[in-house]
Amino acid sequence: METKPNTSRQLHPGWIAMMKELEASNAPELWELSPTEGRILERQYAEQVFINTEPLPLYSVENREIPGVAGTIPVRIYTPQAVNKDTPFPILVFFHGGGWVLCDLDTHDPICRHLCKQADCIVVSVDYRLAPEHKFPAAVEDAFAATQWVAQNASILGGDPTRIAVGGDSAGGTLSAVVTQLAKANGSPSLIFQLLLYPNIYIAPKFPSREVYGQGYLLTEKIIEWCNNHYLNSEADVFDHRASPGLAEDLSGLPPALIITAGFDPFVDEGEDYAKKLRNAGVEVEYTCYEDMIHGFIYIQGVTEGREKALVQSATALRRAFTKSELTKSFLGFSSCL
């Protein structure tokens, strides 16, 4: 394996072994495939990863279609326990990764089940429109429309409309960041937390990590370029904050965030940069870099213990945010009675 310069990080042995296996398999390069072929390859990989793995049992898992700006949007609703109208659940609206081209509700089903169970919240996983059939800003439109729908129908789902968070991995983390900005600009819905798992915060800027880790660690510069070319309409989209949320002029007033990055990810520098920008804007941020991990480590099962640690950290952060919001609401309600 090629040694990367200017870093003291050590890649987890599990990833080294996995990438040697992939190299020996002579699998086709994603960037050489069409989107349809890429999705078939992703599906085959997902099925291989999930084999012999029983889905984490939950109270209910329901597929549904909700209204969007260009037709219906498929969603999957995960509920941890029986619904009690007197104690509604907090809600996480989740957006899957896949570079805006790949993945779906099934590929990220294990992540959603874990977050639902561990955070004791309803999870609404959103199957937004994919590129290149639906280019930017289709995914953004669906993500925001789905979040608005959840806020408007939270009570019907058994959820609490005052305790809604957004989250996702990779491109889904990017969409989560964008949705919080759109919600702020729109004045609704009110979001209390954002979970950003190794997000792609900038389309264009070349942070050092893009070059240092852009080859040899599964997610390569060529794959990033392949995804961006399918997603964007033109170079002008690169500078739209709905594609590059780190370019937004004002980040103040956004909900608290947990940002998780991976040490051997081309996006690690921009995730850290966004955490700093949010803090400078007065936003509460918890930032963690899993130094020996690669991009997608939370999605890929059975390789290292890092996935489980990150899921526990994410669920803990969600629980804390939901509890804090509930306590604040109770305090305000008490104060109004004084």
N, C-alpha and C positions, 0 to 999 in steps of 0.2 A: 504494500500500500504506500502511496506517495506521502512523504512527510511534509506537513504544512509548515510554513515559516511563521515566526513571530507569535508563537503561542506556547504556553507551558501546560495547556490542557491535555489530558490523556483520555482517549476514547475508550468507552466501556468495552471490555472483551467480548461481550455478547454481540455488539454491533460489528466488531471486526470479523467474528465468525460468520455472522449473517451475510455480510457483504461479500465475503469470500465464496459463500455458497451461491449467491446471486451471480457473481462473476463466472463461476464454473458452469452455471446453468445456461449460459449464452442466451438469456432472455432478451427480446428486442428492446431497444431504447425507446422510451416513451415519446421523445421528441421526433422520432422517425415515423410515428404512427399517426393515423387520422384520429380525430376525437372519438369516433365510434370504436375503432380498434383499441384506443387507449382505455375506454370504458370496459371493454371486454377483458382486457388485461387486468384492470383494477378489480373487476368482479371475480376473476379467477383467483387473484391473490387474496382477496377478502375471504373467499370460500375456503381457501387453504389455511388461512390464519385462524378462522373460526371453527375449523373441523375439530371434533371431539370436545367442543366447548359448549356446555349447556347455557342457554340464556339465563341471566339473573332473574329469578321470579319476582314479579311485582303484583300489586292488587289488580291493575288493569293496564292494558296497552291497546290503544284504539287508533286506527287509521281514519282520517277524515279529510274532506276538502273544504277549504274556506275561501271566501271571495278575495280576489286580488285586483290589481289595476288592469290586468290583461287576461282575465279568465280566473279559474280557480287555482288554488295553491294546495298541493297535498301536504298534510302534516301528520305527525304521529304523536299522540298524547299519552304520556306515561304518568300514572298515578300510583303513589307508593302505598297508600292504605285506603280503607273505605272513607268516603267523603262524609264529613260532618259539617252541616251548614253553620254551626256555631263556632267551629274552629277551622276556617278555610286554610288551604295550603298556600304557601308562597309559590311563585311560578318562575321557572327559567325558560326563556325562549332561546332555543339552541339552533345555531347555523353550522352545518358541516363544512369541512374543508374540501380540498380537491382542486384548488386553483381556478375555481369558477367554471371548470370544464368537466371534472370527474366527481364521483361519489354520489351518494343518495341517502335515503333514510336507513337502508339496511346496513350500509358500510359503517355507519356511526351508531348503530343500535346499541352495541355494548357500552359505549361511553355514556349514552343517555340513560341507560338502565342504572349504571353505577351512580351517576350524579343524582338521579331520582331517589334511589335507595339511600345513599349516604347523606345527602343534603335534606332528605325528607321533604321533597318539594315536587310539585307537578312539573314535568318537562314537556315542552311543546317543541318538537323537532320539525324544522321547516325545510321542505324540498323545493327550494327556489329554482327558478329557471336557469338552465345552464347555457354557457357559450360553447360553440359559436352560433348555435341556432338562435340564441337570445343574447345579444351582446350588451355590454354596459349601456345604461344602468339597470338592466332588467333584474339582475340579482338584488341590487339595492332596493329597487321598488318593491319586490316581493318580500324582502326581509322587513322593511319598514311597515308594509301593509299587514303582514302577519303579526307584527308586534302590536300594531294598533288594534287589530281584531282581538288578540288575546286580552288586551287591556279592557276592551269594551265587553268581552264575554267571559271575563275571569270568574264571575260568580256562577255562571252556568257550568263551568268546568269544575267547580268546587274550590276555586282559587280566590286569593285575596288581591283585588285590583290595586291595592296600595303597596304591595310587595312583589314587584316584577323586576327580574334581572334579565340581562341578555348575555349570551356567551357563545363561543365557538372556537374551533381550532383552525389554524392556517388562514385560508380565505374566509372561513367562518368567523375567525377572530377579527379579521379586517371588517367584515360586515357588521359585527357587533359594535366596533368602535364607531363606524359610520352611523349606525342606528341611534346611538346615544347622542351624536351631534345633531341628527335630524330631529330627534325628539325635543331636544333643547330649543332648536330653531323654531319648531312648530308649536312649542308650548305644551305638548303632550305627545305620547303618554308619559307619565311620571315614572322614571326608572331609578332603581335604588342601587344597582350594581352592574359592573361589566366584567366578564371573565374572558380574558384574551389569551389564548393558548398559541404560542409562537406565531403571532400575526404578521402579515405582510403590510407594513404601515406606509411604505412608499413604493410606488412603481418604478420611479426613475433614479433617485439618488443612489450612488454607488458607495456605500459604506465599506470599510475594509473587509468586513466579514463576507461580503458578496464575493470578493476575490479569493480570500483565504480559504473559505469553505464551499466555494461554488463548483467544486469538482471532487468526486471521490466519496461523497457522503449522502448518496441516494438522491437528494434534491440538488440538481445541478443548475448552472446558469442557463444551459440549453433548455432544460425543462421549464424554468421560470419564463424564459423568452417565449417558449411554445405556448404556455398558458396565457401570457399577456397578449400575444398576437391574436389568439382566439377570442379573448375577452374584450379587448378595446376596439373602438371604431377607428381611431386615428391617434396620432401623437398628442393631440390636444387633450385627450382624456387623461393622459398621464398626470396633468396638473390640476385635475378636478379633485377636490377634497373627498368626494364620494368614492373615488378610486384610491386616493392616497390620503387617508385621514390625518396623517401627520402634517399635512399642508394647511389644515384649517387655521384661520387667523386667530380665533379665540377659543381656547379650550377650557376656560373657566366655567364653573357651574355644572360640569359633567359629573356623573355618579362615580363613587369610589370604584377602584379597579384592582384586580389581581392580574398581573401580566407575568406569564411564564414563558421563558425562552429556553433554547437548547444550545449548549456550548459549541457544537459543531454544525450549526445551522447558518446558512447564508443570511438569514433574517435576524440573527441574534443582536447585531448592533442597532438595528432600527427599532427592535422591541425595547431595548434599554433606553434608546433616545426618546421614544414616546413616553416611557415612564417618567423620565426627567422633565419632559415638557408638561406633562400633566401635573406633576408636583409643583413646578414653577408657576402653574396657573392656579394653584391652590387646591388641587384635587388630591384626595387621599389615595395613595397607591402602595400596594404591596408588590414588590418585584423580586422574582426568583429566577436565576439561571441554573438549570441542571447541567452542570459543566461537562459531564461525560456523555451527554445524549445528542441525538441527531434530530432533524426536523421530522415531525410525525411520530415521535416516540410514544405519545399518549394513545395514538390510534393503533399502533402495531403491538399486538399481544404476544406474550410468551418469550420475549427476548431478554429483557432486564427487569429489575425491580423498580426502575424509575417511573414506569407507567403507573403502577399502583400508588407510589408515593405522591405523584402529581395529582392523581384523581382524589386521593384523600385530602391533599392540600386545597384543591379546588372546592371540594364539598364542604370542608371546614370553613373556608372563606365565605361561601354562600350561606351556610348556616349562621355565621356571625353577622353577616349583612342583614339577613332576614330577621334575626333576633333583635338586632339594634333598631331596625325600622319598626318592629312591633313594640318595643319598649318606648321608642320616641312617640309613636302614635298613642300609646296608653297614657304617657305623661301629658301629652297635649290635651287628651280627652279629660284627664283628671284636672288639669289646670283650668280648662274652660268651665268646670263646675265650681271652681272656687269663688 
